Structure formats: C-alpha cells, structure tokens
Amino acid sequence: VHTCNAFLQPPQSIAWRSQMETGLYPFQNTCWPRQENTPALFGWRRSEEEGNVEGDDLKTLNLLRERMINKEIVNKVINGGSNGLERSNDNEVVEMKFLGKGFIGPTTENSDGNDSQTECFFLTPITTSIKTTDISSPSTEYTCIPVPISSSSVPNNNIIQLLAFAYKSEPISKSLCLALSPILINRDGSLYDNLPWSTWTIDPKKERDRDAAGNVIDKKYHLGKRDAYNRFMGKDWFGRSLSIGNIAARAKYLLENDNNDSKDSKNGEQTKTDDSTVIMNDDAAAVLARRVLELEVKECRMAVAAAEEQLAILRAKLGSTSVDSMADSVLIENYDALQVKIQAVQDAQSSLNESEEALSLLQMETEKKSPFDSSSSSSELVSFLSKIIDSQRSNAPYRGAIGYKPTIDTKNEMFEQSVLPYSSPFELMKEIINEQLHADIIGCIIEDSSLFSGSVVLGGALVLRRKSVRKEVTIDGERVVMEDSDDDLGNNGIKSGEVLVVECDSDEAIGMALTCGLDLSLESDVWEKSQVACTVSENDDEMKSIMDALLNVHVADESIILKTQGDGEASEGIPIQVPRSNNGAFRNFFASSENQPVFNTDNPVRSLQEYDELTVQDKAQLLLSLESFKGRLPRPRTLRETESSSAELSPLDEMLVPLIDESVRRQIFIREAENRGDKYGAEELKKEKSIRQLAKERAEKARVDGNDELAAAWDKEADFYASLRADVTQDEGDYSSFLDRDEWYERNRRAVAERNKKRFGSLFGDLE
C-alpha cells in the first residue's frame, strides 16, 4: 500500500532501488502534491546542500517505514478481531488493481423477460501484467473478480462516467468538475455521508461549533459537512474569488510581473513573453486598487446598514425607538442584547471610516504623483496593496470554512492551479480530507459486507490516518521543523496516528484508489471463491466518449448469474450478490394507504428469551424482513471489531433493538446497565416500566411458581394493554397518546360485548 501524503517525490533511482531491495511494487499512478522547498519529511530536515545523499537516504527509509506501517494497519483492519464470525486473524490480503468494466451473465433474457446481465467493474491482482499487444486478443485470459455496480440514488452510467475521469487522470475544467461533483456527494449512506465531518474537522483555536460558554454544540449543528459541500459547489475555488483580498492580491501579482519585466529590460536582458505572461502598468494598478477600496467601502456601508437594521428591529420589539425613553426594567432585562447590537453598529461604522480614509489617501497620493516617477509609484502601489492583503488575510483553519474571510490565493494558485486543478471530484475529495480532516488516505478496501454464509456482497471502505501537526521552532538560531503528536487540533483526543475506517460504495473505493495511487486490498478467501476468467478489449473508435476510456472486460462463462441480496435467491456460478437497494422508502411514499395501519404492526420478538436465541444471521434476516428497517446492515468487519462482551450492544443489536417490543427492549437495557455496573441507570429503567411490562413479568413469575391460572390471568391483562397501544414497539410517550385507545372505554366495550355474547349466543359471531 502506497502512502499518498508524501511531500517530496524521491529521486527515481532511489525509489526504484528501494523497490527492488524490499520487493515492493512500483509507485503506479501515485499523486505527489506539487510543493516546493518543503523543509521536512517525516521528521527529516532538508540539508542546505542540494542532493545530500544522507538526507535522501533517510527520507527514503522514512517513506518505506511509513508505507509498511500503513500496510500493517490496513491488514489489521481487514482481519479485525474475533466475535463469533468465522475469520482467522492471519487471513492474507490480496492487493488488487482496477481492470475495466463489463457485463456478467447470459446475453439472453430470463423467464421474467428482464435482462439477466449485471454491469460490473472488474479487479485483478497487481501482479497481473496487461500488455498492449494482449488487449483485444481472445486467446489472452486474465483472472479477475467482478464488483457489481449498484447505487440506490445514482444511475450506473453516471457512476461509470465519474470513475472514467479518475481512471484517465487528466485535468478537467471547473465547470465539468462541478457538474460531476453531485454524482459523488448526492448518495445516501455513502462516502460523503460517512466521513467524520463532526468529529475530525479541525478547529485549532476551538472557536467553531461551540456556544458562548465554549461548550461543544450538538453534532447535527456542526458546520464541517456544510463546508465540504460548499467546496464541491465551487466555494473558494483557486483564483476565482472576488473578495477584496484576492482582488488586491491579483493586482499585486500582476504589478510585480510588470516590475520584473521592467528590471530585465533595464539590465539589457531580452525578456520572452508568451500568452501566459500578464503585465500591468501603474495606471491600471492604481485604478484597480481604487476599485478594491471602493468595493470595500460599499461593503462596509452595507454592513453598517444591516447592523442599524438589527438594532432598529430590537428597539421596535422593546416598544421604543430610543434607549433614553425605555423603562429601567426593560433596559436591565435586555441590556446584553442592546449592548451587542450597539457594539455591532459601532464596529461597522469604525470599519467604514477606516476604508473611506484609505480611499481618500490613495486618491491624494495618485494626484500628487508625477507621471515620470513610475518606479516610485509602482513600489508604493505594491506596498499599498500588500497592506490591503494583510488586512483581509484569513485565519480560517482550512479553505472554505464558514464564518471566515476567503483564503488569499498565492501566485501559483491564482494563475496556474485555478485553470485545471483537479482531474475528478475524487481528487477534490482527497484534498478536503487532507486539509479539513487533517488525515491521509492510507488504504482502500474492497470487503465482503454480507452477514449470511454462502453469499458475498462487496462494499468499499477507506482507511484514514490522522496526520501529525508540523511546527517550526528556533534552536540556537536555526529553524527546525518538528512534529507534535499530542496536538489534537481541537478534536477532543483525535491525535496523530488515529485510524478510522470509513465505509463507502465499492466504486467510490476504486475511484479513491485510482486518485491516490493506492492498491485495493481484498480478503484472500473472497478472492479464492469469487474469481472468474475474462478477456479485455478497448474501443478504437475515434469518436469515443470518456466512458470508453475504460477497458471492456468480457466474461466467457455465461452460466454465471448474479442475484440481488435479500431476494431469497442465491447467485449461480459464484457467491457474489448485487447489494440491496434502499429505494423502498421512496417507492412506498406515494402508495395507497387504504386499509393500512398508522404504525407498523410487526412485533417479531416478544420475549427476552426469544431475543437471546437469535444468531447473527437470524438478526440480519429479521431486519431485512421488517418494513420499518430502511438502513444498511453492519458489515462483518464491524462486528468483529466489537468486543464480544455482554456489557455493550453490537452494531447489529443497536439496529434491531429499537424495532422490537418495548418491554423486551427495556429488559435488554436493564441487563446491559447491570453488566456495566450502572446501578443508578438500571434503577431508573426499572422505575419507568410500562403497565404492560409489569403484567408480563407477573405472569412469568406466576408461571415459575406453578400457578398457571394466575399466569393466564396476567397474560390476558398484558394482551389487553397491548391492544390499547397503537405501536407496542415504541416507548410510552414517544408518540401522541391520542392514538392509543382509552382504557376505561375499552374495558366497558369488552364487558358489554361479553354480556351480549352470553345473552345472544353466537348471533354476533366473532364480533366484539
């Protein structure tokens, strides 16, 4: 597994030498960020002399060390622990690479009249050598594994198109990248939704997502996910910002280009200009600087107007347009609110005065300057623009953070990276993970997500590792770069080296692997029982689209038929199944509700003993059978990571317990609290038992004592209280009590029905 956060690309000779000595595979498609004069790499300090052999060797050793550590982490993630699921901890991992796309299954229609072919991506081991001369040759077969393309919210063609751009790895325009971004982020329960935006988004100064007292607010109100969404929608794009600071920076960079060209001409050097060289004379720079200040003045006036409007609204609510005319009690009660609004007006007015004063000084200096003193004018304009840039410089923790000034682009970002900065939205996602989450993607996994033996449902996952914080200190006059592994950047314990597995769709894992230059890690047992033989070909059409950039994979065995998970049918030929779709909730939204209960009446587990007898597969099958379950089952790896202890619920239990009988659920919670040693919590749960649960417990006690008559009476009472509830799987108070039947009315109605049955016999039949 190759690490994708290296700051400097090793010299080719050293890189290849290290690969041959260690037996590791070449750096294929590795994305090395373009950074110049980086002072350190994994604790290594750059030497003053170019080509320092000792520094290069140490750098290479650190790279190999980090790569081996990352590989061990990924292997540990795949193997996990042991929780009753059949998996040995020494299971080998097969490193895979992307091969192409194609169909698997017979070309004829099935008995239902539907096409029995399934569109798939195909992976092959990285040891497989694909030669150009072998492509389109029917005699050359490759061994690969099919990964069905399946998404509940994105068409297959869009997924293929997105992956084709990542595979081609060529820079694309901003408009095209923004058009592709929704394909990646508008998916339910996939990579964008599962990334730890609320817990890993850095906040070094601890000033975001907190209330006035400094306490962390609820996670659903955090801004990390919104920041990332805005980046995908084009916010803070390199070189495209029209903020005051960036406009001033653009004028400064253009003016510096002009000054450099003028100096070269005076020294007798002939400067070569091309289409990419942009110059600006003093007059244009002065005009642009004046426009920047005029824009700033306009924004300040708008800020003053907005602050005065808010103050006026508050005064109107308090019943007076003047503070002097307000009653003392009103002033005392609303002092803080008034103080905040008045201070906001004063701050806005102060900023307006400063901007107007700067604009006035610029106009005076421009009028005083002689038209022949160009060098002095240029230097003063550069100095003036630098002051504007410094005043507008952002202290945001990362690009695109809400509530901060826009990031001031560097010269390289403004004129080079702004043109074609990304090859696909996957590359933008990688950049956001690196900057906003301060993490590296150290592994991409394709794993079996099925809890049922005999079937394989492939899903993807990314392994994130928190980066260390690099800080500069001065020791004996020398600047040294050090790594602070204890700084959590305001994330409450998320320090350097912290590892997190983020589940995603399989195509997302493939796309991130192509973007980061990583191999795809696959469990060896899945590879051994799911591999198929295939041939490959490419489209030679001159008019081919981006989707034709992927190799076409052909599976010769047409007896292989893939079935969908949860349909009750096993796949033919190989155990791989198509992932279950979650579109049921949308299909049933507009369905007729005639003769349907308001609440789901499924009550699959009626006692604690029944629940304890359920196996992992029983629980998974039960969840899939419930209409109220709309999510995704946890993966076997997740269950293996959970310690097999009765002190806590497994992820599968956490999904199932809220959907079962409330009396059984409370018994489970009481038992879990007692196992944890939480006596207070257990007592509180016991005090909140429903009348129905108390009746069931008394019936069980009477049955244990041998009093069957009393047990039957209490069972009848428990059934009566169950009939009153609109939904016995929800706790009392979770929904309106008006939906339940009234106890007094139901008892009277049943008593009347019983008397009528005794009086009229079977005349009323089964009617009560």
N, C-alpha and C positions, 0 to 999 in steps of 0.2 A: 504494500500500500504506500502510495507516494503522498507525502505531505504537500499541501498546496499553499502554504503561507510562507514559503521561503522568501527572504528579502533580496537575495542576490543569486543569480544563476551561476553555479560552479563552472569553472573552465571546462570545456568539452573533454579535454584529455583526462583531467582528474575525475570527471563524472564517469566516463567510460571505464577508466582504470578501476574505480571503486566498485562499479557494477560487476566487472569480471572477477575481481578478487573476492567479493562477497556472494556472488551467484545471484544477485538481484536483477530484476528486469529493467530495461531501459526506461527513461523518462519519456513516455509517449504522451503527446498532447498535454504536457504539463504547462499550466498557465503561471508564468512568472511575472508578478506585478512590475511595472516599469518604475523603478525607484533608483535615483542616483545618489551617490555619496552616502549610502546608508552606513552609519557609524558602527553598528554591531550586528551580529547574527548569532542567536542562541548563546549570548554571553561572550562572544568573540569580539575583540576590539580591532578595528582596521588599523593596519600599520601605516605609517607615513610614507613608506616606500611602496611604489607600485610593484605588484607581482611578488609580494612577500610570500615565499614558499611555505614558511612555518605557519603563517596566518591562514593560507589557503588550505593546508592540510588539516589544521584544527577545525576550520569551517566545514570541510568535507566530513570529518569524523562526527561533528555535531549533527550534520544533516543525516548521516547514516544512523546515528543513535536515535534521533527523533523519529526517523522512519520506522525503525524496529520497535520502538515503544508504541507508536501508533498501530502497528500491525498486531502487537500483542493485545492492545486494548480492544481492537475490533474482534479478534479471535475470542477474547473473553466475553464480549457482548453476545456473540453468536452462540457460544456454548452455554453461557449462563450458569445458574445453579441447578439444583435438582428439587423438584416439587411434585414427585409422583408421576411426572411425564417422562416417557421413555427417551432419555437422551444422555449419552455419556459425555463427561466433561472433556474428554480427549478427542472429540469429534473433529476431523480435519476440515479445513476450509479450502474450497476451490476458488481460485482467482479467475474471474471471467471478464470478457470484453464484449462490446456491442458488435453484432454481426450485420443485422439488417432487419427488414420487415417482410412479412408474407402471410400466407394463409395455411391453416392446417385443417384437414378433414376432407371428405369426399366432395367432388365437384357437383354431384347430383343433389337434388332436393330430398329432404327427409319425408316421412309419412305425413307430417303436418303441412307440407307444402312450403316450408321455410328452408332457407339456405343453411346447410349443416356445417359450413365452413366458418372458422373462427379466425379473425385477424389477430396476429401476434407480432411481437418483437422477438428476436432470436439472439441468444447469447452463446458464446463459445469460449473455451479456455484460452487464456492469454498465450499459452504455448502453441496454439494453432497458428500456423503461418499461412496467410492468404496472399498468394501471388497473383499479379495482374494477368499472367498468362493462363491461370486456372479459372478465372472468372468466366462464366458462361460456358464452361466445359462440363457437359453432363457426366463425364467419367470421374470428375474430382468431387468426392463427397467429404463433408465436414460433419463433425458431431456437435450438436448444439442442443439447447433447451428452449422450448417456446415459453414466452411470457405473454399471456392473453392481454389484449388492450381492452380495458374496461374502466369506465368512469360514469358515475351517476349523473353528472351535470355537464360533461364536455363531450362533443362528438368525436369519434375516432379519427376523422380526417384532421381535426384541429390538433389533436394530440400528436399525430404523425408530423404535421407541419411544424409544430413547436420543436419537436425532437430533431427534425431535419436541420433546422438552423443551428442547434447546438452541435450536431454532428459535422456540419460544414465548417463551423467555427470561423466565419468571415464577418467582419464588422458590418453592421446594418445601421440605417438611419434612425433618428429619434422617432419619427412618425411610425415607422414599421415596428420598432421595439415597443412603443406604446400600444399599438394595435395587437401585438402578441401577448402583452402582459396579462390581460384578463383570462387568457387560457390557463395561465399558471396559478393565478391567485383566486379566481372565482370558482373554487371547488370546495365542497363541504367535507370537513374532516380530513383534509389532505395536508401537504407540506406547509402551506401558508397558515392554516388554522392551527397546526400542531406545534409550530415553533414557539419557544418560551418568551414571547414578547413581554409579558408582565413581570417575569422574574429575572431575565437575563439582560434586558435593555439597560445599558449603563447610565448611571447618574452620579458622576464623581462628587459633585457638590451637594448631593442629597437635597435638591430643591424642586424636583419634579415629583408628581404623583403623591404629594403629601399635603396635609391640611395645614392650617395656620399654626398649629402646635407642633408640627414636624412629624406627626404620625402618618404612617403609610395608609393611603386610602384603599378602598376595595379594588381588587384586581380588575373588575369589569370597567372601571373608570380610568385605568391607566392608558397612556397615550402611545405606547410603543407600537402597537399593531397599526394604529392610525398613521403614525409617522412612516412606517414601511409602505402602507397603502399609498400614501401621498407620493412617495418616491417612485412607485410603479406608475403613478399617474402623471409623472413629469416634474414634480416639485424639486427645486434646487438642482436642476439639470446643469451639467457643466457648461459654463459660458452663455447660458440663456437667461440668466436672472436680470431683471430690470430694476433691481434695488439700487438705492443711491450709492452704496459702497461699491457695487460691481460696475456701475456706470463710471464712477470715478476711477476704478481700477483699470477699466478698458482704456479710458483717456490717458492714464499714466503710462500703460504699456505701449500704446501707440506713439506717445510723445517720446518715450525712451528709445523706441526704434528709430525715430526721426533723428534724435540727437546722436545715436551711434553711427548712423549713416553719414551725418554731417562731419563727425570727427574723422571718419575714414577718408572722406573726400579731402579734408584739410591736410591729412598726412600723406597725400599723394597716392593712396590706395584706391584702386578701382573697385567699387562695390558692385556685386552682381545682384540684380533684383529680379525676382520672378513673381509669379502670381500670388505666392503665399506671403510675400513681404508687404507689410502695410505700414505706411508712414503717415505722419500728421504734422502740419505746420503749427506755428504758435497761435495764429489767429483761430484756427479750428479748435485747438486745445482750450483756448480761453473761452470760446463760445460754448464748448461742451461743459467746461467747469461751471460757467454761469448757469447753464441749463440744469446741471445737477443741483446747484444751490436753489434755484427757483423751484425745482421739484420738491426739494426738502422743505422749503418754506411752505409750499402748498400742503404738503402732508402734515406739517406742524399746525397749520391753521385748521385743517380738518380734525386733528386730534384735540385742539382747543375747543372747537365747536361740539365734538362728541362729549367731552368732559363737562362742558357747561350744560349740555342737554341732560346728562345724567343727574347733575346737581339740581337742575330745574324740576325734573321728574320727582326727585326725592322731596324737594321742598313742597311741591304740589300735594304729594301724599300726606305730608305732615300738616297741611292746611294753611300754609303761609308761604309767600314768595320771598320773604326776608327773614333772616335769622333773628334780627332785633325784635321782630314782632311776635316771635314764638314764645309760648309759655315756658317757664323754667322746667316744669315737669317733662315737657316734650323734649327740651334740649338735653336734659340729663339722660333721658331714656334713649335718645337717638344720637348721642354725642359722637360715638365712634363712627357711625355711618356717615354723619355730616363731615366729620374730620377727614375721612378717606376721600370723599367726593371733592371737598375744597382743596385738599392737597393735590389731587389729580389735576384740577384746573390750574393750580399754581405751577406744577411741574410742566404741563403742556405749554403754558404761557412762557415759562423760562426757556424751553427749547426753541420756541418760536422767536424769541428775542435774540438768542444766540445765532440762529440761522439767518435772520434778517441783517444782523450786524456783520456776519461773514460775507453775505452777498453785497452789502454796501462797501465793505473794504475791498472786495475784488473789483467792483466797478471803479472805485477810486484809483486802485493800482493800475488798472488797464488804461485809464485815461492819462495817467502820468507817464507811462512807458513810451520811450522813443521807438519809432518803427525800425531804427537801425540797430537797436540793442537786443538782438534776437537771443543770444546765448543767455543773457541775464534773465530775460523773460521766460525762456524755457525752463531754466533751473528753478525759478520761483514758482512756476506753474506746477512742476513736478512736486516741489515741496508742499505747495498748497493742496494738491490732490492727495498726497500722502497723509496729510492731516485729516482730510475727509475720510479716507480709508480707515485710518486708525480710530476715528470716532464711530465708524459704522462696523467695526470688526466684531464678529460674532463670538460669543463664548459658549456656543451650543456644544453639547458633548459629542454630537455626530451630525452629519449633513442631513438636513430635512427635519430637525427636531422642532415640534410645535412650541410657540411661545418665545422663540429666539429670533434674532436678526438673521437674514440669509447669510450663508457662508461666502466669504470673499474668495473668489476663484484665483488661483495662481495663473501665471502667464501661460504655462503649459496646459492647464485645464481650460482656459478660456479660448485659446486659439487652436489647440490640437485635439484634446480629448472631447471637446464639445461637438466635433464633427461626427465621428463614428466611434463612440466609446465602448459599445457592447456588441457582442455577436448574437446574443439572445437574451431573453429575460432571465435565464438561468444565471448568466454572468452578473446581472444586476442583483439577483438574489444572493449570490456569493459575496458581492461587495457589501450588501446590507448586513449579512451575517457577520462579516469580518469587522465592520465599523460599529454597527449599532449593538450587536450582541457580544462584540469583542471575543469572537470564537473562530476556530478553524474547523473546517470540514475534514476530518481525518479518515473517514471511511464511508463507503456507500455499500449497502447490504441489500441483497435480494433473499428473502427468507420465506419459509412456509408459515402462513398465518392461519392455517386450519387447525381446529381443535379435535377434528374427527380422524381417527385412524383409517388409513386406506385412501385418503384424499389429500391433495396438495393444492393450496391456494396461495399463489405467490404475491407477496407485497414488498414494498420498498421501505428502507429506513436509512437515515443519515446519522452518523456518529459525530457529535460536536465536542470539541475540547476547548476549554477556556484558555485564552492566551494570558501570558504574564504581562504585567504593566512595566513598561520600559521607562526608566527615569535617568536623568542626567545629573551627576554630582561632580563637584570640582575637588580634586585631591592634589594638594601641592601644586596648584596652578594648572593641573592637567584635567581636561574634561573626560570623564569616564561614564560610560553607559552601563547601567545596572538593571537587573530585573527584580521587581518587588513582587514576590509571590503571595504576600499577605494582603495586598490591596484588592478588595472585592468590588471597587468602583461603585459603591452604593447598592450592591445587590444582596446584602444580608447573607454573607457566608459563601457566595459563589466566587471562589478564589481560583487562582491559576491551577490548571490541571484538572478541574472539574469536568466530568464526562457526562454527556446526556445523549440519549438515543431518541431521535425524532422520527416517528412513523410517517410514511407517505405512500403515495401510489408507486407502483413499480416503474412506470415511465418517468416519474419525477426523479427517482434514484438514478436511473440510466442517464437522464439529462444532466444531473449534477455531476455524475462521474465523468461524462464527456467534457464538461466545462472545467472541472478541477484537475483533470488528468489523473484520475484515480481508477483503480480496478474495482470491479464489482465482486464482493465477497459472497459466496454461496455455500450453503451446507453441503458437505460431500454426499450425505445419504440422499438428499433431494436430487443431486446431480446424477447419482448412480441409477436411480429408478425412474428418471424423467427424461433422459437424453434420447434424442432422435437423430437419424441420419438425414442430411439435406445437401442440396447444391445451391449455388448462388449465381446470380446474373445481374447485369446492370443495364440501365436504359441508355441506349446510344442515340436517342432522338435529339436533334439539335434544338428543338423547341421544348425540351423537358422542363418541368417546373421544379421548385425547390423540393417537393416531396419525392421527386425521382432521384434526388441525391443519395438516398439510402439504397443499399444493395437489396435486390429482391431475393428472398430465400424460398426455395421450393422443397417441400417435404414429399418424398416419393410414396410413403406409406399412407394411402387414403383410408385405411381402416381405422385410423385414429380419429376419434370424435370427442370433443370437449363438451362437458355438460356444466351447467351453472350450479354453483353451491346453493344448497337449500332446496333444490327441486326434487330431491329424493332419487335422483338417478346418478349412477357412477359413470365417469368418463370411460371411453373404450380405448384400449391400447396403452395409455399412460395414466397415472393417477392425478394429473393436473386438472383442476377445475377453474372455470371462469368465476371471478369474485362476484358475490351477491350485490345486486343493485339496491340502492336506498330510495328509489323513486316512488315507492308505495305510498308514502305520505302525500305526495303531490297528486298521484292518480286518484286517491280516495277523497281529496279535499272537496271536489265538486260533485261527488257521488251522492245519490239519493239517500236521505237519512230516514226514509219511511220504515216503520217497524223496527228501528234500531234504538237500543238504549242510549241514554245520555252518556253514561260511563261504560267503559269496558267491563263486562261481567266475568271475565276469565279469572278464576281463582285456583291456580294449578296446585299450590302447596297449602294443605290445610292443617298440618301439624309439624312440630319441630322434628319429630322422628322421621317423617317423610322427607324433610329437607336434608337431614343428616345422611340419609341413604342415597342421595343423588351423587353420581360421579361427575367428573368434569365434563364428559361428553353429554351426560343427561342434562346438566345445567345449560350447556350450549344449545342443545336441541330444544329445550324448553323455551329459551329466549327467542330462538328463531321462529317458534310456533306462535308466540304472542303477538297480536296485532299492535299492542301498545309499545313494543320494542322497535325503535327506528334507527338505532345506532349500529356500531360495528363491534363484533366480538373481540375481546382482547386476544393478543397473539400468544402462542405457546412460550415465546421468549419472556413475555411479561409475567406469565405465571411462574416460570422458572426463577425469575429474579425475586419473586415474593417469597419470603421465608415461610416454610410450611409450619406455621405456628397458629395455635388457636387464639392468640392474643389479638389478631387483626384479620380483617376480611380480605380476601383476594380480589383482584380487579373484576373477576367474573362474578363473585358474590356481590360486589358493590353495584353491579348492573342488575342482578336478579332480585336482590332483597327488596328494593323499592317497589317491585311489581307483584309481590306475593301478599298473602293475608296479613293484615296489620297485627293481629295477635301473634302470629308466628314471627313476624319481623321484630316485635318488641322482645320476645323471648330470646331471639338471637342477639339483640343489642345488649340485653341484660347479661347474658352469658359472656359476651365479649368484654363488657365492662368489668365483670368479676375476674376474668382471666388476666386483665391488665392490672388488677389491683385497685381499680377505681370504685371504691365503696360508695362514695357520695353520688357518682353518676348512676350506679346501679340502683341505689335507693330512690333517686329521682325518677328513674324509668318505672320502677315498681309502683310509685305513687300515681303515675299517670296512666295506669292500666284502664282499659275500657271495661264497661259492664259486661260486654260480650266475652272478653278475655277472662274475666273473673269467673263467669259461668262455666266456661270451658275448663278452667283449672279445677273448679269444684267438682265437675263431672269426672275428671281424671282421677282426682283424689278419692271420690266415692267408688270408682271402679277398682282402684288399687285396694281399698278396704273391703271389697267384696259386696258392696251394696249396689247391685245392678239397678234396682228400682230407682234409687236416688240419682244414680248416674244418668239413667234415661230421662229423668225429670230435668236435670240440669242441661243435658244435651238439647232437650226440647226448648229450654229457655235460651240457650246460646243460639239456636237456629232462629228463634223469634227475633232476637236482637239483630241477627244478621239480615233478616228480611226487612228490617227498618232502614238499613243503610243503603244508600244509592251505590256506593262502591266500598266494599269491605277491604280493598287493598290500600285505601288511603286512611291516614290517621284522622281521628275526630278533630274537626276544626280546620282541616285542610281545604274544605270546600264549604259552601253555604249550607247551613243546617236546614234551610227551607226545602232542599232537595230530598231530605230524608222524610220518612213517614212519622207522624206523631204517635207516640207510644200509647197514650190513652185512647186515641181514636182506633188504632189497630187492635187493641185488646177488646174494646167494645164491639168492633165489627166482627172479630172472630167469635166472640161469645154469642152474638146474635146468629151468626152462621151456624154455630154448633147447635143452638136451640132449634133452628129451623130444620136442620138435618134430622134431629130426633123426632120432631113433630111431623114432618112430611116425608121422612124416609129418603128414598133415592130419587125423589121427584126433581131435585135440583142437580142431580148427578155429582160431578166433581167441583161444581161452583161453590165458592165460599161466601 
